């Protein structure tokens, strides 16, 4: 499945959930600043959402709180569409 992400969102996934990005294609897509549509395997997307949720639940800064919330909602919406 492909998910549209901006550079800030890609950076956040690499920072907070890189452990769950095992697929080399996904890693390459996330690292490419010019790439807009990121390819994920369905199970990997669920794991990334879970890890981002972990950080969201422990977030103390307002700006990061809202950013992660929006990113998680976007990923969950994409996941729902592809089910």
C-alpha positions in Angstrom: 0.0 0.0 0.0 1.1 3.6 -0.6 0.7 6.4 1.9 1.2 10.1 1.1 3.6 11.7 3.6 5.5 15.0 3.7 9.1 15.2 4.8 8.3 16.0 8.4 6.1 12.9 8.7 8.7 10.7 7.1 11.4 12.1 9.5 9.1 11.4 12.4 8.6 7.8 11.4 12.3 7.3 11.0 12.9 8.9 14.4 10.2 7.2 16.4 9.4 4.0 14.6 12.4 3.0 12.5 12.8 -0.3 14.4 9.5 -1.4 12.8 10.4 -0.4 9.2 12.1 -3.7 8.1 11.4 -3.5 4.4 14.3 -1.9 2.4 11.8 -0.4 -0.1 10.0 1.4 2.7 13.3 2.6 4.3 14.4 3.9 0.9 11.1 5.7 0.3 11.2 7.3 3.8 14.8 8.4 3.4 14.2 10.0 -0.1 13.2 13.6 0.6 11.7 13.9 -2.9 9.5 10.9 -2.6 5.9 11.7 -1.7 4.2 8.3 -1.8 5.7 5.8 0.6 5.2 2.1 0.1 4.4 0.0 3.2 3.5 -3.6 3.8 0.2 -3.8 5.7 1.6 -5.4 8.8 4.4 -2.9 9.0 2.0 0.0 8.9 0.2 -1.4 11.9 3.5 -1.7 13.8 4.5 1.8 12.9 1.1 3.2 14.1 1.5 1.3 17.4 5.0 2.7 18.0 4.0 6.2 17.1 1.0 5.8 19.5 3.4 4.8 22.3 5.4 8.0 21.8 2.2 10.0 21.5 0.9 8.7 24.8 4.1 9.8 26.5 4.4 13.1 24.8 4.6 16.2 27.0 5.1 18.9 24.4 1.9 20.3 22.8 3.4 20.8 19.3 4.7 17.2 19.1 1.4 15.9 20.6 -0.7 17.4 17.9 1.7 16.5 15.1 1.8 12.8 16.2 -1.9 12.7 16.6 -2.4 14.0 13.0 0.2 11.6 11.6 -1.4 8.6 13.4 -4.9 9.5 12.2 -3.6 9.8 8.7 -1.9 6.4 8.8 -5.0 4.8 10.4 -7.2 6.2 7.7 -4.9 4.8 5.0 -4.9 1.5 6.7 -8.7 1.4 6.8 -9.0 2.3 3.1 -6.7 -0.6 2.1 -8.4 -3.3 4.3 
